């Protein structure tokens, strides 16, 4: 770890980057520095104005290498793990951001989507925007460690991503977009893992996901969810909760007991 003692803040920042580290906290910046809080804040402001650092959260700073000066910040994947450690919150990268990592080639969301355990305001630095979504399941959801340019980050598995896309459909665009994404990551979904994970989610989530997978012509994946539902009590549910019918008085699908109150048009 670089030490600021007897060094200027710019020199400290250069030492961090030389060590392959791209984040630091205000406390680390002040460590060993024989300067007042006012002087430290002034030094931080100068580095921000020069585009050398960005601050997605008060007290947390990201180094901006030359190739990202125009964007004002490196990608969120470079620092999300450190940011959530700083915030003392469990997390995983999920939804459209996870889907893109798992091979949804047409999904490059404008907002980096993260799931955590409590309401969290969005973070922004330069052109980088991070949106947070709350789930009580965040610490039990299966994840994979994905290597990044600066370390690693926690990403929901393809199966957990599929369930979250259905649970958080409004932030994934709309259900037709969810269907498109599911079609793109379908080859990564394991039927046994999908069925096992279904036990951790509410029955309506499994019903909607199974209905969409069957609609997409993925019978093996759909049947794995149907098997999990056969041993659970479930009732008729709207495909798109909270939305009015746009298909008249549609009847529930006889297999999934899903009422198709919106039209699904996957962009395949």
C-alpha positions as CSV (number, residue, x, y, z in Angstrom):
1,X,0.0,0.0,0.0
2,X,1.3,3.4,-0.9
3,X,1.8,5.8,2.0
4,X,1.1,9.5,1.7
5,X,3.6,10.4,4.4
6,X,6.1,13.0,3.0
7,X,4.4,12.7,-0.4
8,X,2.1,15.0,-2.2
9,X,-1.4,13.7,-3.0
10,X,-0.6,13.5,-6.7
11,X,2.5,11.5,-6.0
12,X,0.4,9.1,-3.8
13,X,-2.1,8.7,-6.6
14,X,0.7,7.9,-9.1
15,X,2.2,5.3,-6.7
16,X,-1.2,3.6,-6.3
17,X,-1.6,3.3,-10.1
18,X,1.9,1.9,-10.4
19,X,0.9,-0.8,-7.9
20,X,-2.2,-1.6,-10.1
21,X,-4.6,-0.2,-7.6
22,X,-7.3,2.2,-8.8
23,X,-9.3,3.2,-5.7
24,X,-8.6,4.9,-2.3
25,X,-10.6,6.3,0.5
26,X,-10.4,9.8,2.0
27,X,-9.0,8.2,5.2
28,X,-6.2,6.5,3.2
29,X,-5.5,9.7,1.4
30,X,-5.1,11.5,4.8
31,X,-3.0,8.7,6.4
32,X,0.3,10.0,7.6
33,X,-0.2,13.3,5.9
34,X,1.0,16.3,7.8
35,X,-1.8,18.6,6.5
36,X,-5.1,20.0,7.6
37,X,-8.5,18.7,6.4
38,X,-8.9,21.9,4.4
39,X,-5.6,21.4,2.6
40,X,-6.5,17.7,1.9
41,X,-9.9,18.7,0.5
42,X,-8.2,21.4,-1.7
43,X,-5.8,18.8,-3.0
44,X,-8.6,16.4,-3.8
45,X,-10.5,19.1,-5.6
46,X,-7.5,19.9,-7.8
47,X,-7.1,16.3,-8.8
48,X,-10.8,16.2,-9.7
49,X,-10.6,19.3,-11.8
50,X,-7.7,17.8,-13.6
51,X,-9.7,14.7,-14.3
52,X,-7.2,12.5,-12.4
53,X,-9.7,11.2,-9.9
54,X,-13.5,10.7,-9.8
55,X,-15.7,10.2,-6.7
56,X,-18.8,8.1,-7.1
57,X,-19.4,8.3,-3.3
58,X,-18.3,10.9,-0.8
59,X,-15.0,9.8,0.7
60,X,-14.3,7.2,-2.0
61,X,-12.1,8.0,-5.0
62,X,-11.3,6.2,-8.3
63,X,-8.2,6.9,-10.3
64,X,-8.8,7.8,-13.9
65,X,-6.1,6.6,-16.3
66,X,-5.4,8.6,-19.4
67,X,-7.5,6.6,-21.7
68,X,-10.6,7.3,-19.6
69,X,-10.1,11.1,-19.0
70,X,-12.7,12.0,-21.6
71,X,-15.3,9.6,-20.0
72,X,-14.4,11.0,-16.6
73,X,-14.1,7.6,-15.0
74,X,-13.1,4.0,-15.8
75,X,-15.9,1.4,-16.1
76,X,-17.8,0.5,-13.0
77,X,-16.4,-3.1,-13.1
78,X,-13.0,-1.6,-12.2
79,X,-14.1,-0.4,-8.8
80,X,-17.5,-1.9,-7.8
81,X,-16.0,-4.5,-5.5
82,X,-14.0,-1.8,-3.6
83,X,-17.0,0.5,-3.6
84,X,-19.3,-2.0,-2.0
85,X,-16.6,-2.9,0.6
86,X,-16.3,0.8,1.4
87,X,-20.1,1.0,1.8
88,X,-20.1,-2.2,3.9
89,X,-22.9,-3.7,1.8
90,X,-23.2,-7.2,0.3
91,X,-23.8,-7.1,-3.4
92,X,-23.7,-8.8,-6.8
93,X,-23.8,-7.4,-10.3
94,X,-27.1,-8.5,-11.7
95,X,-29.9,-8.0,-14.2
96,X,-28.9,-6.6,-17.6
97,X,-25.3,-6.1,-16.5
98,X,-25.0,-9.7,-15.5
99,X,-26.8,-10.8,-18.7
100,X,-24.3,-8.9,-20.8
101,X,-21.4,-10.7,-18.9
102,X,-23.1,-14.1,-19.5
103,X,-23.4,-13.5,-23.3
104,X,-26.4,-11.3,-24.0
105,X,-24.5,-9.6,-26.8
106,X,-27.2,-7.0,-27.5
107,X,-27.4,-5.9,-23.9
108,X,-25.1,-3.1,-22.9
109,X,-27.2,-1.2,-20.3
110,X,-26.5,2.5,-19.9
111,X,-26.7,2.0,-16.1
112,X,-24.5,-0.6,-14.4
113,X,-27.0,-2.7,-12.4
114,X,-26.2,-3.9,-8.9
115,X,-28.3,-5.8,-6.3
116,X,-27.7,-5.1,-2.7
117,X,-29.5,-5.5,0.7
118,X,-30.9,-2.1,1.4
119,X,-32.2,1.0,-0.5
120,X,-29.2,2.7,-2.0
121,X,-29.1,5.9,-4.0
122,X,-27.5,5.8,-7.5
123,X,-23.9,6.5,-7.9
124,X,-22.4,8.6,-10.7
125,X,-18.9,9.5,-11.7
126,X,-18.1,11.0,-15.1
127,X,-20.2,9.1,-17.6
128,X,-20.5,6.0,-15.4
129,X,-23.8,5.5,-13.7
130,X,-24.6,2.7,-11.2
131,X,-28.1,1.8,-10.2
132,X,-28.9,-0.2,-7.1
133,X,-31.8,-2.6,-6.6
134,X,-32.8,-4.0,-3.2
135,X,-33.3,-7.7,-2.4
136,X,-33.4,-9.6,0.8
137,X,-31.9,-12.6,-1.0
138,X,-28.6,-10.9,-1.9
139,X,-26.4,-12.9,0.4
140,X,-28.0,-16.3,-0.6
141,X,-28.1,-15.8,-4.4
142,X,-25.5,-17.9,-6.2
143,X,-22.8,-15.9,-7.8
144,X,-19.6,-16.4,-9.8
145,X,-16.4,-14.4,-9.3
146,X,-15.6,-12.6,-12.6
147,X,-12.1,-11.3,-13.2
148,X,-11.9,-7.6,-14.0
149,X,-9.1,-5.4,-15.1
150,X,-8.3,-4.5,-11.5
151,X,-9.4,-7.6,-9.6
152,X,-12.8,-9.4,-9.5
153,X,-16.4,-8.8,-8.9
154,X,-19.4,-10.8,-7.8
155,X,-21.9,-11.6,-10.6
156,X,-25.2,-13.5,-10.3
157,X,-25.1,-16.9,-12.1
158,X,-27.0,-17.2,-15.3
159,X,-29.9,-19.0,-13.5
160,X,-30.1,-16.3,-10.8
161,X,-29.9,-13.6,-13.5
162,X,-32.9,-15.2,-15.3
163,X,-35.0,-15.1,-12.1
164,X,-34.0,-11.5,-11.3
165,X,-34.9,-10.4,-14.8
166,X,-38.4,-11.6,-14.2
167,X,-38.6,-10.2,-10.7
168,X,-37.2,-6.8,-11.6
169,X,-38.8,-6.7,-15.1
170,X,-39.5,-2.9,-15.1
171,X,-35.8,-2.1,-14.8
172,X,-34.9,-4.5,-17.5
173,X,-36.9,-2.4,-20.0
174,X,-40.1,-4.5,-20.4
175,X,-41.1,-8.1,-20.6
176,X,-40.4,-8.4,-24.4
177,X,-36.8,-7.2,-23.6
178,X,-36.6,-9.8,-20.8
179,X,-37.6,-12.5,-23.2
180,X,-35.0,-11.3,-25.7
181,X,-32.3,-11.5,-23.0
182,X,-33.5,-14.9,-21.8
183,X,-33.2,-16.2,-25.3
184,X,-29.6,-14.9,-25.5
185,X,-28.5,-16.5,-22.3
186,X,-30.6,-19.7,-22.6
187,X,-27.6,-21.8,-23.6
188,X,-25.9,-20.9,-20.3
189,X,-28.9,-22.0,-18.2
190,X,-28.7,-25.4,-16.5
191,X,-32.1,-27.1,-16.0
192,X,-31.1,-28.8,-12.7
193,X,-29.6,-25.5,-11.3
194,X,-32.7,-23.6,-12.4
195,X,-35.1,-26.1,-10.7
196,X,-33.0,-26.1,-7.5
197,X,-32.9,-22.3,-7.4
198,X,-36.7,-22.1,-8.0
199,X,-37.2,-23.2,-4.4
200,X,-35.6,-20.0,-3.1
201,X,-38.0,-17.8,-5.1
202,X,-41.8,-17.2,-4.9
203,X,-43.9,-19.5,-7.0
204,X,-45.1,-16.6,-9.3
205,X,-41.5,-15.9,-10.2
206,X,-41.1,-19.5,-11.3
207,X,-44.4,-19.4,-13.1
208,X,-43.6,-16.3,-15.1
209,X,-40.0,-17.5,-15.9
210,X,-41.3,-21.0,-17.0
211,X,-44.0,-19.4,-19.2
212,X,-41.5,-17.1,-20.9
213,X,-39.0,-20.0,-21.5
214,X,-41.8,-22.1,-23.0
215,X,-42.8,-19.2,-25.2
216,X,-39.2,-19.0,-26.4
217,X,-39.2,-22.7,-27.4
218,X,-36.9,-23.9,-24.5
219,X,-38.9,-26.9,-23.3
220,X,-36.1,-28.6,-21.3
221,X,-35.6,-25.4,-19.2
222,X,-39.4,-24.8,-18.9
223,X,-40.0,-28.4,-17.8
224,X,-37.4,-28.1,-15.0
225,X,-39.4,-25.3,-13.5
226,X,-42.7,-27.1,-14.0
227,X,-41.4,-30.0,-12.0
228,X,-40.5,-27.6,-9.1
229,X,-44.0,-26.1,-9.3
230,X,-45.9,-29.4,-9.1
231,X,-45.0,-29.7,-5.5
232,X,-45.9,-26.2,-4.6
233,X,-49.2,-24.4,-4.1
234,X,-49.6,-21.7,-6.7
235,X,-52.4,-19.6,-8.1
236,X,-53.1,-17.6,-11.2
237,X,-50.9,-14.6,-11.7
238,X,-50.6,-11.8,-14.2
239,X,-47.6,-12.1,-16.5
240,X,-46.9,-8.3,-15.9
241,X,-47.9,-7.4,-12.4
242,X,-49.4,-4.0,-12.0
243,X,-50.2,-3.5,-15.6
244,X,-53.7,-3.4,-17.1
245,X,-54.8,-6.0,-19.6
246,X,-54.1,-5.1,-23.2
247,X,-55.4,-8.5,-24.5
248,X,-59.0,-8.3,-23.3
249,X,-60.1,-10.8,-20.7
250,X,-57.3,-13.2,-21.3
251,X,-57.6,-16.6,-19.6
252,X,-54.7,-18.1,-17.5
253,X,-52.4,-20.4,-19.4
254,X,-53.5,-23.9,-18.4
255,X,-50.0,-25.1,-17.6
256,X,-48.4,-22.1,-15.9
257,X,-51.5,-20.4,-14.6
258,X,-50.1,-17.2,-16.0
259,X,-52.5,-14.6,-17.4
260,X,-50.9,-13.1,-20.5
261,X,-51.9,-9.4,-19.9
262,X,-49.1,-8.2,-22.2
263,X,-47.9,-9.3,-25.6
264,X,-44.4,-10.8,-25.7
265,X,-42.4,-10.0,-28.8
266,X,-38.8,-11.2,-28.3
267,X,-36.3,-9.5,-30.7
268,X,-34.6,-12.6,-32.0
